[in-house]
């Protein structure tokens, strides 16, 4: 994870690629991700028994990010796999 002062700073970075622009999100969106139950409830005694629910909530919040591209969103097959794992009780 790299943090940059501005989008211009990011474009000057030698590792920047035009193809990966969907990976750029704002600090506010990062805070939105980290303020969900997947991260905030880690100290709860029953965290692991509810982790699947928290993970589903985090993935739903990834889809709601405004400036994030496909880099941050799960594909159709990945969502199907996650849903199947939840139904089987694996997560």
C-alpha positions as CSV (number, residue, x, y, z in Angstrom):
1,X,0.0,0.0,0.0
2,X,1.4,3.3,-1.0
3,X,0.2,6.7,0.2
4,X,0.7,9.8,-2.0
5,X,0.2,13.5,-1.3
6,X,-1.8,14.1,-4.5
7,X,-2.8,12.5,-7.7
8,X,0.0,14.4,-9.5
9,X,2.5,12.9,-7.0
10,X,1.1,9.4,-7.8
11,X,1.5,10.0,-11.6
12,X,5.2,10.9,-11.0
13,X,5.9,7.7,-9.1
14,X,7.9,5.2,-11.2
15,X,5.6,2.3,-10.3
16,X,2.5,4.0,-11.6
17,X,0.7,2.4,-14.5
18,X,-2.2,3.8,-16.4
19,X,-3.8,0.3,-16.5
20,X,-4.0,0.2,-12.7
21,X,-5.8,3.5,-12.1
22,X,-8.8,1.8,-10.5
23,X,-6.6,1.3,-7.4
24,X,-6.7,5.0,-6.4
25,X,-9.1,5.7,-3.5
26,X,-9.4,8.7,-1.2
27,X,-8.3,8.7,2.4
28,X,-12.0,9.1,3.4
29,X,-12.8,5.9,1.5
30,X,-10.0,4.1,3.3
31,X,-11.5,5.3,6.6
32,X,-14.9,4.0,5.5
33,X,-13.4,0.5,4.9
34,X,-11.5,0.5,8.2
35,X,-14.5,1.7,10.3
36,X,-16.6,-1.4,9.5
37,X,-17.2,-4.3,11.9
38,X,-14.5,-6.4,10.3
39,X,-11.9,-4.1,11.8
40,X,-13.7,-2.5,14.8
41,X,-15.0,-5.7,16.4
42,X,-11.7,-7.6,16.5
43,X,-11.6,-7.5,20.3
44,X,-15.1,-9.0,20.7
45,X,-15.1,-12.4,22.3
46,X,-17.3,-13.8,19.6
47,X,-15.4,-12.2,16.7
48,X,-14.5,-15.4,14.9
49,X,-18.0,-16.8,15.0
50,X,-19.3,-13.7,13.3
51,X,-16.3,-13.1,11.0
52,X,-18.2,-14.3,7.9
53,X,-20.9,-11.7,8.5
54,X,-18.2,-9.0,9.0
55,X,-16.4,-10.0,5.9
56,X,-19.6,-9.9,3.8
57,X,-20.2,-6.4,5.2
58,X,-16.7,-5.3,4.2
59,X,-17.1,-6.6,0.7
60,X,-20.4,-4.8,0.3
61,X,-18.7,-1.6,1.4
62,X,-16.0,-2.2,-1.3
63,X,-18.8,-2.1,-3.9
64,X,-20.0,1.2,-2.5
65,X,-16.7,3.0,-3.0
66,X,-17.2,5.8,-5.5
67,X,-13.7,6.3,-6.9
68,X,-12.5,2.7,-6.7
69,X,-12.3,0.8,-9.9
70,X,-12.2,-2.9,-10.6
71,X,-9.0,-3.2,-8.5
72,X,-11.0,-2.9,-5.3
73,X,-14.1,-4.9,-6.3
74,X,-14.6,-8.6,-6.4
75,X,-15.4,-10.2,-9.7
76,X,-18.6,-12.3,-10.3
77,X,-16.7,-15.6,-9.7
78,X,-15.0,-14.4,-6.6
79,X,-18.4,-13.2,-5.1
80,X,-19.9,-16.6,-6.0
81,X,-17.0,-18.4,-4.2
82,X,-17.4,-16.2,-1.2
83,X,-21.1,-16.8,-1.1
84,X,-20.6,-20.5,-1.4
85,X,-18.0,-20.6,1.4
86,X,-20.4,-18.7,3.7
87,X,-23.2,-21.1,2.9
88,X,-20.9,-24.1,3.6
89,X,-19.9,-22.5,6.9
90,X,-16.2,-22.3,5.9
91,X,-16.1,-18.6,6.8
